[in-house]
Amino acid sequence: MQAIQQQARPLRSAAPAPLLEALARRRIALLGEASHGTQEFYSLRAQITQALIADHGCRAVVIEGDWPDAWRVNRWVRGLEDGSADDALSGFERFPTWMWRNTVVRDFITWLRDFNGRLPPWQQCGFYGMDLYSLFGSVREVLAYLDRADPEAAQRARRRYGCFDHFQQNLQAYGYAAGFGTGFSCEEAVVAQLTELLRNFPPADDGDPDALFHAQQNARLVRNAEQYYRSMFRGRASSWNLRDLHMTDTLSALSAHLQERSGQPPRMAVWAHNSHLGDASATAMDEQGEWNVGELMRQRLPDDVFLLGFTTYEGTVRAASEWEEPAQVKRVRPGLPGSWEALFHDVGHDSFLLMPDDALRTKMDEPLLERAIGVIYLPETERRSHYFSARIGAQFDAVIHIDSTQALESLPEHAPETQEVEVPETYPAGV
């Protein structure tokens, strides 16, 4: 405790200089959150990212969201689409809408559009998604591109993707049928479509140099999502690992694409839950055979990534009680005894940054409980539903602790335009 108190720096600004200096020394900043519904986590992450963009040349913000929905925002922040920030975010229409349709993200992308407006296209910062739940949305994006680029190829793609029509766009039903060896699978069809798009496919003559990459990434997503839903009934570890491998591969593909355009490896800021961005090998996830983005990125780019985690002791959070139910503002219970949250509460600061030296990091290698709140929060079963064991000194390079936090302010919800059934493996916790 004393060593933590000595090294904990009270948080007097959202982006303290020591943290920014450390982030600037690495090319990829993984910026976590302990819940999907906390105002301070989103706000601090946005302000840190603004500093990385304005002062350190960050050229990509990548979120734990679907690629097609984020691409709509990407085009808006780069001045390629008209309308308002709310219009740009309207693609995020499936539960949980508040994850990305909230006041912090709206204000951030408004700032980013203004920032980009003063720069040539090759120096602008984009906004991208890395999750894989948008199979049907990605199918539509591939077909829309091929309709412009090669109508005959578009017809081939429609025949291949028509494989999913047997299940009336219910991917749970598809996963059940394909995963239990009925002999029916769309695997060959989606792999063939991706292969065709990756093989020297001519770009569409529409003036957008990123259009082909966008189509290719959507085809990758369809291929990986098919595999993901096929694995859903084999156990949590299999589908979790496929999801986080897809997110990691998306970061790698995006980095390679941006480097091809600019001639140098891009700086990137990644926004996702602690469960994805903290190193899984330092948590109970490792014992369950699970890996995550943080662990995989450390393996791939050990000198290029910085892992920042966030924690809170108590307050309120925006979350639902059941999947697809409306969000509520819920009271967050005080951190349990024997948890990192309780230990950080005892430090005595309202908020602080902890960047432990080697000696303290070694002491923090002791496993304690750590809380993770997704889009579902069940305080009545909190110990079982939301805590896991973690060695936080190895899990993150630095931690920001906010002792009392407030619920995220969401934008008005609206009914989705489609009835596609794409249920995340993270149900019911939703991280």
C-alpha positions in Angstrom: 0.0 0.0 0.0 2.7 2.5 1.0 4.6 2.0 -2.3 1.4 2.5 -4.3 0.6 5.7 -2.3 4.1 7.0 -3.0 3.9 6.4 -6.8 0.2 7.3 -7.3 0.0 10.7 -9.0 -3.2 12.7 -8.3 -5.0 13.2 -11.7 -5.0 17.0 -12.2 -5.5 16.8 -16.0 -7.1 14.3 -18.3 -3.8 13.7 -20.1 -1.0 14.2 -17.7 2.4 14.8 -19.3 4.2 11.6 -17.9 1.4 9.5 -19.4 1.4 11.2 -22.8 5.2 10.9 -22.9 5.0 7.2 -22.3 2.2 6.8 -24.9 4.1 8.8 -27.4 7.1 6.4 -27.1 4.8 3.6 -28.4 3.0 3.5 -31.7 -0.3 1.9 -30.5 -2.1 3.0 -27.4 -4.6 0.5 -26.0 -7.0 2.5 -23.9 -9.3 0.4 -21.8 -12.4 0.8 -19.6 -13.7 -1.2 -16.6 -17.3 -0.8 -17.9 -19.2 0.1 -21.1 -21.3 2.7 -19.3 -19.0 5.1 -17.4 -18.8 8.8 -18.3 -15.3 9.3 -16.9 -13.7 6.4 -18.8 -15.1 7.6 -22.1 -14.2 11.3 -21.4 -10.6 10.6 -20.3 -10.0 8.3 -23.2 -11.3 10.9 -25.6 -9.1 13.7 -24.2 -6.0 11.5 -24.1 -6.7 10.5 -27.8 -7.2 14.2 -28.8 -3.7 14.9 -27.4 -2.2 11.9 -29.2 -3.8 13.1 -32.5 -3.0 16.8 -32.2 0.5 16.5 -30.7 1.8 13.1 -31.6 0.5 12.3 -35.1 -2.1 9.5 -34.2 -3.9 8.7 -37.4 -6.4 6.0 -36.4 -9.0 5.6 -33.6 -10.2 2.0 -33.5 -13.2 1.1 -31.4 -14.8 -2.1 -30.0 -17.5 -1.6 -32.6 -18.6 -3.0 -35.9 -16.6 -2.1 -39.0 -19.5 -0.9 -41.3 -21.0 1.3 -38.5 -17.7 2.9 -37.7 -16.9 3.3 -41.4 -19.9 5.6 -41.7 -18.3 7.8 -38.9 -14.9 7.5 -40.6 -16.3 9.0 -43.8 -18.0 11.8 -41.8 -14.9 12.8 -39.8 -12.9 12.9 -43.0 -15.4 15.3 -44.6 -16.6 12.7 -47.1 -20.2 12.7 -45.9 -22.6 15.5 -44.9 -25.1 15.7 -42.0 -24.6 15.9 -38.3 -22.6 14.0 -35.8 -25.8 12.3 -34.7 -26.4 11.2 -38.3 -22.9 9.8 -38.5 -23.5 7.7 -35.3 -26.9 6.5 -36.4 -25.5 3.3 -37.8 -25.0 2.0 -34.3 -28.6 0.9 -33.9 -28.3 -2.6 -32.3 -28.1 -3.2 -28.6 -26.2 -1.8 -26.8 -26.6 1.5 -28.6 -25.2 3.7 -25.8 -21.7 2.2 -26.2 -21.0 4.4 -29.1 -24.1 6.6 -29.4 -23.4 8.8 -26.4 -22.5 12.5 -25.8 -18.7 11.8 -25.3 -18.3 10.1 -28.7 -20.5 12.7 -30.4 -18.4 15.5 -29.1 -15.2 13.6 -29.9 -16.1 13.0 -33.6 -17.3 16.6 -33.9 -13.8 17.7 -32.7 -12.1 15.2 -35.0 -14.1 16.4 -38.1 -13.0 19.9 -37.4 -9.4 18.9 -36.8 -9.3 16.9 -40.0 -10.8 19.7 -42.0 -7.6 21.7 -41.6 -5.4 18.8 -43.0 -4.8 17.2 -46.4 -6.4 13.7 -46.7 -3.2 11.7 -46.1 -2.6 13.5 -42.7 -6.2 13.0 -41.4 -7.1 10.7 -38.5 -9.7 8.1 -39.3 -12.3 6.3 -37.1 -12.6 2.5 -37.5 -14.3 -0.5 -35.9 -12.7 -3.9 -35.1 -15.5 -6.1 -33.8 -17.2 -8.9 -35.9 -20.9 -8.9 -35.1 -21.9 -7.2 -38.4 -22.0 -10.1 -40.7 -25.1 -9.0 -42.6 -24.1 -5.4 -42.6 -20.7 -6.4 -44.0 -22.4 -8.5 -46.7 -24.3 -5.5 -47.8 -21.1 -3.4 -48.0 -19.3 -6.0 -50.1 -22.3 -6.2 -52.5 -22.6 -2.4 -52.7 -18.9 -2.1 -53.6 -19.1 -4.9 -56.2 -22.2 -3.4 -57.8 -20.1 -0.4 -58.6 -16.8 -2.1 -59.4 -17.9 -5.4 -61.2 -21.6 -6.3 -61.6 -20.7 -9.9 -62.6 -18.6 -10.3 -59.5 -21.5 -8.9 -57.5 -23.8 -11.7 -58.8 -21.3 -14.3 -57.8 -21.1 -12.8 -54.4 -24.9 -12.8 -54.0 -25.0 -16.5 -54.8 -22.3 -17.2 -52.3 -23.7 -15.1 -49.5 -27.2 -16.4 -50.3 -26.1 -19.5 -48.3 -27.2 -17.6 -45.1 -30.7 -17.1 -46.5 -31.6 -20.7 -45.3 -31.7 -19.3 -41.8 -33.6 -16.1 -42.4 -30.7 -14.0 -41.2 -30.7 -15.7 -37.8 -27.1 -16.4 -37.0 -27.8 -18.2 -33.8 -29.8 -20.8 -35.8 -27.0 -21.0 -38.3 -24.3 -21.5 -35.7 -26.3 -24.2 -34.0 -26.9 -26.1 -37.3 -23.3 -25.7 -38.6 -21.6 -26.2 -35.3 -23.3 -29.6 -34.6 -22.2 -31.3 -37.8 -25.4 -31.3 -39.8 -23.3 -31.1 -43.0 -24.5 -27.6 -43.8 -22.0 -24.8 -43.7 -21.4 -21.5 -45.5 -17.6 -21.7 -44.8 -16.6 -22.5 -48.4 -18.7 -19.8 -49.8 -17.4 -17.0 -47.6 -13.8 -18.1 -48.0 -14.2 -18.1 -51.8 -15.6 -14.6 -51.8 -12.8 -13.3 -49.6 -10.2 -15.0 -51.8 -11.7 -13.4 -55.0 -11.6 -9.9 -53.5 -8.0 -10.2 -52.3 -6.7 -11.5 -55.6 -5.7 -8.3 -57.5 -9.3 -7.1 -57.7 -9.6 -3.8 -59.6 -10.7 -0.8 -57.5 -14.0 0.8 -58.2 -13.8 4.0 -60.2 -15.4 6.1 -57.6 -12.6 8.3 -56.4 -12.3 6.8 -52.9 -8.8 5.2 -52.5 -10.0 3.3 -49.4 -13.1 1.7 -51.0 -11.4 -1.5 -52.0 -9.8 -2.0 -48.6 -13.2 -1.3 -47.0 -14.8 -4.1 -49.2 -11.9 -6.5 -48.4 -12.2 -5.9 -44.7 -15.9 -6.5 -44.8 -15.3 -9.8 -46.6 -12.7 -10.7 -44.0 -15.3 -9.9 -41.3 -17.9 -12.2 -43.0 -15.4 -15.0 -43.2 -14.4 -14.6 -39.5 -18.0 -14.1 -38.3 -19.1 -17.3 -40.0 -16.4 -19.1 -38.2 -17.2 -17.4 -34.9 -20.9 -18.3 -35.0 -20.1 -21.8 -36.0 -17.9 -22.0 -32.9 -20.5 -20.5 -30.5 -21.7 -23.8 -29.2 -18.3 -25.3 -28.7 -17.6 -23.3 -25.5 -16.7 -19.8 -24.5 -12.9 -20.0 -25.0 -13.2 -21.0 -28.7 -15.5 -18.1 -29.7 -13.9 -15.5 -27.4 -10.5 -16.3 -28.9 -11.8 -16.1 -32.5 -13.4 -12.7 -31.7 -10.2 -11.2 -30.2 -8.0 -12.7 -32.9 -10.3 -11.0 -35.4 -9.9 -7.7 -33.6 -6.1 -8.1 -33.5 -5.9 -9.0 -37.2 -8.1 -6.0 -38.0 -5.6 -3.8 -36.2 -2.8 -5.4 -38.2 -4.6 -5.1 -41.6 -5.6 -1.5 -40.9 -2.0 -0.6 -39.9 -0.6 -2.2 -43.1 -3.2 -0.3 -45.2 -2.5 3.1 -43.6 1.3 2.5 -43.9 0.9 1.7 -47.6 -1.0 5.0 -48.1 1.4 7.2 -46.0 4.7 5.4 -46.3 5.2 4.9 -42.5 3.7 2.8 -39.7 0.7 4.7 -38.3 0.1 5.7 -34.7 -3.2 4.3 -33.5 -5.5 4.6 -30.4 -7.7 1.7 -29.6 -10.8 1.9 -27.4 -12.2 -1.2 -25.8 -13.0 -2.9 -22.5 -10.2 -3.8 -20.1 -11.1 -7.4 -20.7 -9.9 -7.1 -24.3 -7.0 -4.7 -23.9 -5.4 -5.8 -20.6 -3.0 -8.7 -21.1 -5.1 -11.9 -20.6 -2.0 -13.9 -19.6 -2.0 -12.0 -16.3 -5.6 -12.8 -15.5 -7.8 -15.8 -14.8 -8.7 -15.8 -18.5 -5.4 -17.5 -19.1 -6.4 -20.5 -16.9 -9.5 -20.8 -19.1 -7.5 -21.0 -22.3 -8.5 -17.5 -23.4 -6.3 -14.8 -25.0 -7.2 -11.3 -25.9 -6.1 -8.3 -28.0 -3.7 -6.9 -25.3 -1.8 -10.2 -25.1 -1.7 -10.8 -28.8 -0.5 -7.2 -29.5 2.2 -7.5 -27.0 3.4 -10.7 -28.7 3.3 -9.2 -32.2 4.6 -5.7 -31.4 6.3 -5.9 -27.9 8.0 -2.5 -28.3 5.1 -0.7 -30.0 2.1 -1.1 -27.7 1.1 0.6 -24.4 -1.7 -0.9 -22.3 -3.7 1.6 -20.1 -6.4 0.3 -17.8 -9.1 2.1 -15.9 -10.7 1.2 -12.5 -13.4 2.6 -10.2 -14.5 1.9 -6.6 -18.1 3.1 -6.7 -20.6 5.4 -8.3 -23.2 4.8 -11.1 -23.1 3.1 -14.4 -25.3 2.9 -17.5 -26.2 -0.8 -18.1 -29.0 -3.2 -18.7 -30.3 -6.0 -16.5 -30.9 -8.4 -19.4 -29.9 -8.6 -23.0 -31.9 -6.3 -25.3 -33.5 -4.5 -22.3 -33.4 -0.7 -22.0 -30.4 0.7 -20.2 -30.7 2.0 -16.7 -28.6 4.1 -14.4 -27.5 1.6 -11.8 -25.6 2.1 -8.5 -22.1 0.5 -8.6 -21.4 -1.2 -5.3 -18.2 -0.4 -3.5 -15.3 -2.6 -4.5 -15.1 -5.9 -2.7 -12.4 -6.4 0.0 -9.4 -8.1 -1.5 -9.9 -6.4 -4.9 -7.7 -3.9 -6.7 -10.6 -1.5 -6.5 -10.7 -1.6 -2.7 -6.9 -1.3 -2.5 -6.9 1.8 -4.8 -9.7 3.3 -2.8 -7.6 3.1 0.3 -4.8 5.1 -1.4 -7.0 8.1 -0.6 -7.1 10.1 -3.8 -10.3 11.0 -5.7 -8.4 10.0 -8.9 -4.8 9.1 -9.7 -2.5 7.8 -12.4 -0.3 4.8 -11.4 2.8 4.1 -13.6 4.6 1.6 -11.4 8.4 1.3 -11.5 9.9 -2.2 -11.8 10.0 -2.8 -8.0 6.4 -1.8 -7.5 5.3 -3.8 -10.6 6.8 -6.9 -9.1 4.8 -6.3 -5.9 1.7 -5.8 -7.9 2.2 -9.2 -9.5 0.1 -10.7 -6.7 -3.4 -11.8 -8.0 -6.3 -9.9 -6.5 -9.9 -9.5 -7.7 -10.7 -7.1 -10.4 -14.1 -5.9 -11.5 -15.4 -6.0 -15.1 -18.9 -4.5 -15.9 -20.1 -5.0 -19.5 -23.4 -3.8 -21.0 -25.1 -6.0 -18.3 -24.6 -5.2 -14.6 -26.0 -7.6 -12.0 -25.1 -6.1 -8.6 -27.0 -8.8 -6.7 -24.6 -11.5 -8.1 -21.6 -9.2 -8.5 -18.9 -11.4 -7.1 -19.8 -14.3 -9.5 -20.8 -12.1 -12.4 -18.3 -9.4 -12.5 -15.1 -10.2 -10.7 -12.1 -12.2 -11.9 -8.5 -12.7 -10.6 -5.8 -10.4 -12.1 -2.1 -9.5 -11.6 -2.7 -5.9 -12.5 1.1 -5.0 -12.6 1.5 -7.4 -15.5 -1.9 -6.8 -17.0 -1.3 -3.1 -17.8 1.6 -0.7 -18.3 -0.4 2.0 -16.4 -3.7 2.4 -14.6 -6.0 5.4 -14.0 -8.2 5.0 -11.0 -11.4 7.2 -10.6 -12.7 6.5 -7.1 -16.3 7.6 -7.8 -17.7 7.6 -11.3 -20.9 8.6 -13.1 -23.1 6.9 -15.6 -22.5 7.5 -19.3 -24.9 10.0 -20.9 -26.4 8.3 -24.0 -28.1 9.8 -27.0 -31.8 9.0 -27.6 -32.3 5.4 -28.6 -34.2 4.5 -31.7 -35.6 1.3 -33.1 -33.3 -0.6 -35.5 -34.2 -0.7 -39.2 -33.4 -4.4 -39.6 -34.4 -7.5 -37.8 -31.2 -9.4 -38.1 -30.3 -11.7 -35.2 -26.7 -11.4 -34.4 -26.2 -12.3 -30.7 -22.7 -11.7 -29.3 -20.9 -14.6 -27.6 -20.4 -12.1 -24.7 -24.1 -12.5 -23.8 -25.0 -12.0 -21.0 -22.1 -10.0 -19.6 -21.5 -8.1 -22.8 -17.8 -7.2 -22.8 
